[in-house]
């Protein structure tokens, strides 16, 4: 559009030929925004006689709030020259006339000249449809006359980006500059096809950048077409899908985490239907399956497992589906790689299927068996050892028996239960002879200070009143929690002691 202000003085003069003959709408306003002159094109396009236009506030003719606010901004800055902004004028028949306008103000008289080029006149029915479409949707709308280089942003378009209506200058650059930098390349590629194709439609999701810098996910839709007058027109919608998109991204992230978690699990996972058929199979170790996964799918669990185990698992599947019960079954199974021990946890999956998580517990099971056998051997040794085996817990309050085994009745004339919980220096029988108690304490202290083994021989007073010589060998150890334990074995050496004394006396 050529600038109309090259002949601004002629336009202002109502008697000038340019004022009367130009096809552009020309309105002259005083410093208060009142129309003082209107050319014939203005009377025709605005469908009002000059007598009705003159003396009317220019803002009264403007339809939309955003355009009204834009005009007020220009009028309160009288020294500014504004070009290429849209204004929509209300017509008496209920229609709408959109003009691409320019405004120039005389710095001396503060008189303003508004010149508008017809962009898109609408009849009343079209206007109502257009207005209802904009007001009844949450989407932001933009329209663009490519030939006239005239852009329009709906109030919703600006508000969804955090702007007040009229704050975002309606132009092609601002339309593209609102696109998030990470999505700009994709949008630019669409713009290239848009510009190269006379009839083009698009639909994609992208992010826009709001006024505060935060991203906004939108569904962008638009078309390019020609009107009856041959004008290239483009319009588009921006639908706010931010909440839905964030939920979608969270779901994708959650699914990715679930896949990662599933792939990192050492367990075997099966999904079965009511008939016990394998619907889904997951394992990171194909060798843990009795047969290949492809053969397993569709097979019944009772067809695969040994009869008793298969029936037991199938009953658990039905209990999970029908009664929402969860059960655990441990079993031993022969696999191609050898025998193994497994734990199956059967639980409800949905209304028609169950989930079975199978964990290979072979290593733990073998360890338990080995520990049990070791405990049994140790118990046999302790029970048959001609001595007393015990542990002492050493604290600031005292030294207590925490384990006692072996031949306690023969050595101390007391049961293991009688000794448990007592202190080493307890004064009730059996107890260390008072003359030997100090030596026992000092030997124990040396062992603790050096964390080394000791051997101590002293007398015990038994419940029967007898004196018995006891030889004790032990060593302290520090536990993970920082406490001290003293493990020892005590043997009756009274007979040997008496023989040695007789030898010395002879």
VMD Tcl script that draws the C-alpha trace (Angstrom):
set ca {
  {0.00 0.00 0.00}
  {1.40 3.39 -0.96}
  {1.69 5.92 1.82}
  {-1.24 8.40 1.64}
  {0.70 10.99 3.57}
  {2.77 12.15 0.66}
  {-0.12 14.49 -0.04}
  {-1.36 14.90 3.50}
  {-2.12 18.59 3.08}
  {-4.32 17.88 0.07}
  {-6.07 15.12 1.97}
  {-6.84 17.43 4.87}
  {-8.31 20.09 2.61}
  {-11.92 19.03 1.89}
  {-11.84 21.13 -1.28}
  {-8.87 19.31 -2.77}
  {-9.37 16.97 -5.70}
  {-7.42 14.19 -3.95}
  {-9.70 14.42 -0.91}
  {-12.82 14.11 -3.05}
  {-11.71 11.58 -5.65}
  {-9.50 9.11 -3.76}
  {-11.00 5.67 -3.24}
  {-9.44 5.50 0.21}
  {-11.50 6.34 3.28}
  {-10.27 9.67 4.67}
  {-11.38 10.99 8.05}
  {-10.02 14.19 9.60}
  {-10.16 14.50 13.40}
  {-9.41 17.30 15.80}
  {-7.26 16.93 18.90}
  {-10.24 15.52 20.82}
  {-10.84 12.73 18.31}
  {-13.99 14.32 16.82}
  {-14.42 13.91 13.08}
  {-14.24 17.31 11.34}
  {-14.27 16.11 7.72}
  {-15.07 12.94 5.78}
  {-14.51 12.35 2.08}
  {-17.10 10.76 -0.27}
  {-15.34 7.38 -0.07}
  {-15.81 7.45 3.70}
  {-19.53 8.20 3.31}
  {-19.91 5.34 0.86}
  {-17.83 2.72 2.68}
  {-19.09 3.58 6.16}
  {-22.69 3.86 4.88}
  {-23.24 7.18 6.65}
  {-23.77 10.70 5.24}
  {-21.19 13.37 5.90}
  {-23.61 15.18 8.21}
  {-23.76 12.12 10.47}
  {-20.02 11.53 10.45}
  {-18.89 15.10 11.15}
  {-18.94 15.80 14.88}
  {-18.94 12.09 15.77}
  {-16.18 10.62 17.92}
  {-14.03 8.46 15.71}
  {-13.83 5.79 18.41}
  {-17.63 5.38 18.26}
  {-17.27 3.85 14.81}
  {-14.81 1.16 15.91}
  {-16.27 -2.27 16.58}
  {-13.77 -4.42 18.52}
  {-12.32 -3.53 21.90}
  {-8.76 -4.33 20.83}
  {-8.94 -2.01 17.81}
  {-10.57 0.65 19.95}
  {-7.67 0.47 22.41}
  {-5.12 0.61 19.58}
  {-6.73 3.76 18.19}
  {-6.77 5.44 21.61}
  {-3.05 4.72 22.01}
  {-2.32 6.43 18.71}
  {-4.50 9.44 19.48}
  {-2.93 10.09 22.89}
  {0.48 10.27 21.21}
  {-0.28 12.99 18.65}
  {3.26 13.27 17.33}
  {3.39 9.65 16.22}
  {2.81 8.53 12.66}
  {1.24 5.08 12.55}
  {0.91 2.98 9.43}
  {-0.54 -0.40 8.50}
  {-2.78 -1.11 11.51}
  {-6.27 -2.66 11.15}
  {-9.51 -1.05 12.32}
  {-12.92 -2.67 12.11}
  {-15.79 -0.23 11.58}
  {-19.37 -1.06 12.50}
  {-21.83 -0.49 9.65}
  {-25.46 0.59 10.11}
  {-26.74 -2.67 8.57}
  {-24.94 -4.69 11.25}
  {-22.05 -5.53 8.97}
  {-18.38 -4.92 9.51}
  {-15.75 -3.12 7.45}
  {-12.09 -3.85 8.14}
  {-9.66 -1.19 6.91}
  {-5.90 -1.11 6.78}
  {-5.27 2.32 8.25}
  {-2.60 4.95 8.58}
  {-2.71 7.93 10.91}
  {-0.74 11.18 10.71}
  {-0.99 14.10 13.10}
  {-0.09 17.73 12.39}
  {2.26 18.73 15.24}
  {0.98 22.33 15.17}
  {-2.78 21.98 14.93}
  {-2.87 18.47 16.48}
  {-5.29 17.64 13.69}
  {-5.14 13.98 12.61}
  {-5.76 12.40 9.24}
  {-6.92 8.78 9.17}
  {-6.69 7.04 5.82}
  {-8.05 3.53 5.38}
  {-7.87 1.10 2.47}
  {-10.71 -1.39 2.19}
  {-9.57 -4.82 3.32}
  {-12.55 -7.05 3.90}
  {-16.14 -5.78 3.98}
  {-18.66 -8.15 5.54}
  {-22.42 -8.17 5.33}
  {-24.45 -8.49 8.49}
  {-24.81 -12.28 8.29}
  {-21.10 -12.81 7.64}
  {-20.23 -10.44 10.45}
  {-22.47 -12.23 12.92}
  {-21.00 -15.59 11.97}
  {-17.47 -14.23 12.26}
  {-18.11 -12.59 15.62}
  {-19.86 -15.65 17.06}
  {-17.01 -17.87 15.89}
  {-14.44 -15.70 17.64}
  {-16.41 -15.22 20.84}
  {-17.56 -18.82 21.27}
  {-14.17 -20.50 21.10}
  {-11.14 -20.62 23.33}
  {-8.92 -20.59 20.27}
  {-6.98 -17.54 19.17}
  {-7.61 -16.38 15.59}
  {-5.42 -14.52 13.14}
  {-6.23 -13.31 9.64}
  {-3.89 -12.01 6.97}
  {-4.44 -10.29 3.62}
  {-1.25 -11.18 1.80}
  {-1.72 -8.63 -0.98}
  {-2.52 -5.72 1.33}
  {-0.06 -6.95 4.00}
  {-2.77 -6.54 6.63}
  {-2.82 -8.75 9.73}
  {-5.47 -9.20 12.40}
  {-5.11 -10.82 15.85}
  {-8.25 -11.67 17.80}
  {-8.39 -10.58 21.47}
  {-8.23 -14.24 22.51}
  {-5.06 -14.72 20.45}
  {-3.34 -12.00 22.46}
  {-4.78 -12.99 25.84}
  {-3.68 -16.61 25.56}
  {-0.11 -15.29 25.20}
  {-0.45 -13.00 28.21}
  {-1.01 -9.75 26.29}
  {-3.86 -7.31 26.64}
  {-5.86 -6.76 23.44}
  {-3.99 -4.27 21.28}
  {-0.60 -4.80 22.96}
  {0.74 -7.18 20.30}
  {1.18 -5.37 17.01}
  {-0.67 -7.38 14.32}
  {1.94 -8.24 11.72}
  {3.48 -11.33 10.14}
  {6.75 -11.02 12.05}
  {4.99 -11.05 15.41}
  {2.99 -14.09 14.35}
  {6.22 -16.01 13.74}
  {8.14 -14.48 16.64}
  {5.67 -15.96 19.11}
  {6.80 -19.46 18.08}
  {9.12 -21.24 20.52}
  {12.75 -21.35 19.23}
  {12.82 -25.15 19.44}
  {9.81 -25.39 17.11}
  {10.72 -22.53 14.77}
  {12.43 -24.72 12.16}
  {9.36 -26.93 11.83}
  {7.05 -23.91 11.59}
  {9.32 -22.17 9.05}
  {9.18 -25.26 6.85}
  {5.38 -25.10 6.95}
  {5.50 -21.38 6.13}
  {7.58 -22.13 3.02}
  {4.97 -24.57 1.75}
  {2.26 -22.12 2.80}
  {3.77 -19.31 0.72}
  {4.42 -21.56 -2.28}
  {0.95 -23.12 -2.46}
  {-2.09 -20.95 -3.38}
  {-4.45 -23.40 -1.71}
  {-2.92 -24.89 1.41}
  {-4.07 -26.23 4.77}
  {-1.98 -27.21 7.76}
  {-2.38 -28.70 11.21}
  {0.38 -29.32 13.74}
  {1.25 -28.96 17.40}
  {3.90 -26.52 18.53}
  {4.92 -24.30 21.41}
  {4.43 -20.55 21.55}
  {6.27 -18.19 23.87}
  {4.07 -16.18 26.21}
  {4.79 -12.62 27.26}
  {6.38 -13.83 30.52}
  {8.67 -16.20 28.58}
  {6.88 -19.41 29.53}
  {5.97 -21.94 26.82}
  {2.40 -22.63 25.69}
  {1.51 -25.74 23.73}
  {-1.07 -25.08 21.00}
  {-2.73 -26.91 18.16}
  {-2.10 -24.73 15.10}
  {-4.51 -24.94 12.16}
  {-4.85 -22.71 9.14}
  {-5.64 -22.30 5.45}
  {-4.66 -20.14 2.51}
  {-7.24 -19.30 -0.16}
  {-8.48 -16.57 -2.50}
  {-11.65 -14.57 -2.07}
  {-14.02 -13.56 -4.86}
  {-11.99 -10.42 -5.52}
  {-8.82 -12.45 -6.05}
  {-7.19 -11.45 -2.76}
  {-4.82 -14.00 -1.23}
  {-6.14 -14.54 2.28}
  {-4.72 -16.60 5.10}
  {-6.20 -17.37 8.47}
  {-5.39 -19.63 11.32}
  {-6.36 -20.77 14.79}
  {-4.27 -21.43 17.85}
  {-6.02 -23.79 20.28}
  {-4.59 -24.00 23.81}
  {-3.70 -27.66 24.46}
  {-1.05 -26.97 27.10}
  {-2.64 -28.95 29.97}
  {-3.41 -31.92 27.75}
  {0.08 -31.85 26.24}
  {1.77 -31.71 29.65}
  {-0.28 -34.71 30.79}
  {0.65 -36.48 27.57}
  {4.35 -35.75 28.06}
  {4.15 -36.94 31.67}
  {2.46 -40.12 30.50}
  {5.13 -40.71 27.86}
  {7.80 -40.09 30.46}
  {6.07 -42.47 32.85}
  {5.77 -45.12 30.13}
  {9.45 -44.70 29.27}
  {10.38 -45.08 32.93}
  {8.15 -48.16 33.18}
  {9.82 -49.69 30.13}
  {13.25 -48.95 31.55}
  {12.23 -50.42 34.90}
  {10.75 -53.49 33.23}
  {13.86 -54.03 31.14}
  {16.07 -53.77 34.23}
  {14.10 -56.33 36.26}
  {15.66 -59.77 36.59}
  {12.19 -61.26 37.11}
  {10.05 -63.19 34.65}
  {6.60 -61.69 34.10}
  {3.58 -63.55 32.73}
  {0.00 -62.47 32.06}
  {-2.61 -65.27 32.00}
  {-6.30 -65.34 31.11}
  {-9.00 -67.34 32.90}
  {-8.05 -70.46 30.95}
  {-4.49 -70.17 32.16}
  {-3.16 -69.23 28.72}
  {0.04 -67.23 28.46}
  {-1.01 -63.84 27.00}
  {2.20 -61.89 27.62}
  {5.74 -62.97 28.44}
  {8.62 -60.76 29.53}
  {12.12 -61.83 30.48}
  {15.60 -60.45 29.99}
  {17.02 -63.98 30.12}
  {15.49 -66.34 27.52}
  {17.38 -69.19 29.18}
  {15.13 -68.82 32.22}
  {12.13 -70.10 30.21}
  {11.29 -73.79 29.88}
  {10.51 -73.32 26.17}
  {10.99 -70.36 23.76}
  {8.68 -67.38 24.21}
  {7.08 -67.87 20.78}
  {5.95 -71.39 21.71}
  {4.85 -70.30 25.17}
  {2.30 -67.70 24.02}
  {-1.16 -69.24 23.83}
  {-0.19 -72.36 25.80}
  {-1.98 -73.19 29.05}
  {0.00 -73.22 32.28}
  {-1.33 -76.72 33.08}
  {0.12 -77.94 29.78}
  {3.58 -76.62 30.59}
  {4.19 -77.28 34.28}
  {4.23 -80.64 36.06}
  {0.71 -81.74 36.97}
  {0.59 -80.85 40.69}
  {2.44 -77.54 40.26}
  {0.39 -76.61 37.18}
  {-2.92 -77.20 38.98}
  {-1.72 -75.24 42.01}
  {-0.72 -72.25 39.88}
  {-3.96 -72.39 37.86}
  {-6.01 -72.34 41.07}
  {-4.06 -69.25 42.17}
  {-4.78 -67.59 38.79}
  {-8.53 -68.11 39.23}
  {-8.36 -66.83 42.82}
  {-6.60 -63.68 41.58}
  {-9.17 -63.01 38.83}
  {-12.35 -64.00 40.68}
  {-11.55 -63.03 44.28}
  {-8.77 -60.46 43.76}
  {-6.44 -62.56 45.93}
  {-2.66 -62.48 45.86}
  {-0.69 -65.63 46.61}
  {2.93 -66.81 46.61}
  {4.17 -70.23 45.53}
  {7.73 -71.54 45.86}
  {8.75 -74.46 43.67}
  {11.67 -76.31 42.13}
  {11.79 -76.77 38.37}
  {14.06 -78.43 35.87}
  {15.19 -76.04 33.12}
  {17.34 -76.61 30.01}
  {20.24 -75.02 31.89}
  {19.68 -77.15 35.00}
  {17.48 -77.29 38.11}
  {16.36 -74.08 39.77}
  {14.26 -72.73 42.61}
  {11.61 -70.08 41.95}
  {9.08 -67.92 43.75}
  {5.85 -67.10 41.87}
  {3.71 -64.19 43.07}
  {0.24 -64.35 41.49}
  {-1.94 -61.22 41.70}
  {-4.91 -59.64 39.86}
  {-4.03 -57.74 36.68}
  {-7.47 -56.70 35.43}
  {-10.97 -58.18 35.44}
  {-10.10 -61.01 33.07}
  {-6.41 -61.74 33.62}
  {-3.76 -62.26 36.28}
  {-0.15 -61.17 36.61}
  {2.55 -63.61 37.69}
  {5.97 -62.30 38.70}
  {8.50 -65.11 38.95}
  {11.78 -64.56 40.73}
  {14.72 -66.92 40.44}
  {15.64 -67.69 44.06}
  {18.05 -70.51 43.24}
  {21.08 -68.74 44.66}
  {19.26 -67.69 47.82}
  {17.77 -71.13 48.24}
  {21.12 -72.87 47.86}
  {22.62 -70.40 50.33}
  {19.84 -71.11 52.81}
  {20.36 -74.85 52.42}
  {24.11 -74.45 52.91}
  {23.58 -72.26 55.97}
  {21.07 -74.70 57.42}
  {23.48 -77.59 56.91}
  {26.28 -75.51 58.43}
  {24.08 -74.65 61.42}
  {23.24 -78.30 61.86}
  {26.91 -79.28 61.79}
  {27.75 -76.52 64.25}
  {24.90 -77.60 66.52}
  {26.12 -81.20 66.40}
  {29.63 -80.03 67.27}
  {28.43 -77.87 70.17}
  {26.13 -80.57 71.52}
  {28.91 -83.17 71.45}
  {31.72 -80.90 72.59}
  {32.97 -81.76 76.14}
  {32.87 -78.08 77.01}
  {30.61 -75.03 77.22}
  {30.45 -72.71 74.19}
  {29.10 -69.21 74.75}
  {28.95 -65.58 73.61}
  {29.21 -62.59 75.92}
  {27.86 -59.12 75.08}
  {30.15 -56.49 76.54}
  {28.55 -53.21 77.63}
  {29.32 -50.43 80.09}
  {26.77 -51.94 82.47}
  {28.29 -55.41 82.41}
  {29.15 -58.53 80.45}
  {26.12 -60.72 79.66}
  {25.64 -64.21 78.28}
  {23.78 -64.01 74.94}
  {24.34 -67.59 73.78}
  {25.18 -70.72 75.73}
  {25.56 -74.23 74.35}
  {27.37 -77.47 74.97}
  {27.57 -79.48 78.18}
  {26.52 -76.81 80.64}
  {25.02 -79.35 83.07}
  {28.29 -81.29 83.33}
  {30.56 -78.26 83.60}
  {28.50 -75.71 85.58}
  {25.70 -77.87 87.05}
  {23.27 -75.46 85.32}
  {21.22 -75.42 82.13}
  {21.84 -73.04 79.25}
  {18.58 -71.26 80.14}
  {19.89 -70.63 83.68}
  {22.97 -68.88 82.32}
  {21.31 -66.79 79.59}
  {21.04 -63.12 80.50}
  {23.33 -63.40 83.54}
  {26.50 -61.38 83.90}
  {29.95 -62.92 83.86}
  {30.59 -61.75 87.44}
  {27.18 -62.71 88.79}
  {27.39 -63.66 92.49}
  {24.79 -66.44 92.31}
  {26.08 -69.94 91.58}
  {27.70 -70.83 89.37}
  {30.03 -67.86 89.72}
  {33.74 -67.10 89.54}
  {35.52 -67.63 92.83}
  {36.04 -64.23 94.54}
  {39.80 -64.79 94.67}
  {39.90 -65.28 90.87}
  {37.29 -62.67 89.81}
  {39.79 -59.80 89.55}
  {42.10 -61.87 87.35}
  {39.19 -62.76 85.06}
  {38.25 -59.09 84.71}
  {41.82 -58.00 83.91}
  {42.24 -60.78 81.32}
  {39.01 -59.70 79.61}
  {40.10 -56.03 79.60}
  {43.45 -56.94 77.99}
  {41.66 -58.91 75.30}
  {39.33 -55.99 74.53}
  {42.09 -53.37 74.48}
  {44.22 -55.41 72.09}
  {41.33 -57.18 70.33}
  {43.31 -60.40 70.68}
  {42.58 -63.85 72.04}
  {43.15 -64.85 75.69}
  {43.35 -67.98 77.81}
  {42.34 -67.84 81.46}
  {42.12 -70.51 84.13}
  {40.23 -69.98 87.37}
  {37.83 -71.46 89.87}
  {34.03 -71.50 89.71}
  {31.71 -72.05 92.66}
  {28.92 -74.42 91.57}
  {25.33 -74.56 92.89}
  {26.27 -77.70 94.89}
  {29.05 -75.77 96.62}
  {31.79 -77.63 94.78}
  {34.82 -75.79 93.47}
  {35.67 -76.52 89.85}
  {38.68 -75.36 87.85}
  {37.67 -73.95 84.44}
  {39.97 -73.19 81.52}
  {38.48 -70.56 79.14}
  {39.77 -69.62 75.68}
  {38.16 -66.77 73.75}
  {38.49 -63.72 71.54}
  {36.54 -60.43 71.25}
  {35.11 -59.02 68.01}
  {33.50 -55.72 67.13}
  {30.10 -55.94 65.45}
  {28.87 -53.73 62.59}
  {26.76 -51.69 65.02}
  {29.87 -50.94 67.12}
  {29.04 -53.30 69.99}
  {31.52 -55.88 71.35}
  {31.00 -59.63 71.55}
  {33.31 -62.11 73.27}
  {33.14 -65.69 72.00}
  {34.67 -68.39 74.19}
  {34.80 -72.05 75.12}
  {35.17 -73.23 78.73}
  {36.34 -76.71 79.77}
  {36.46 -78.47 83.13}
  {40.16 -78.96 83.98}
  {39.67 -79.81 87.66}
  {40.99 -83.36 87.27}
  {44.11 -82.20 85.42}
  {44.64 -79.48 88.00}
  {44.43 -81.95 90.91}
  {46.88 -84.34 89.23}
  {49.33 -81.53 88.68}
  {49.05 -80.51 92.32}
  {49.73 -84.09 93.52}
  {52.77 -84.27 91.30}
  {54.10 -81.05 92.81}
  {53.43 -82.30 96.36}
  {55.36 -85.52 95.72}
}
mol new
graphics top color blue
foreach p $ca { graphics top sphere $p radius 0.5 }
foreach p [lrange $ca 0 end-1] q [lrange $ca 1 end] { graphics top cylinder $p $q radius 0.2 }
display resetview
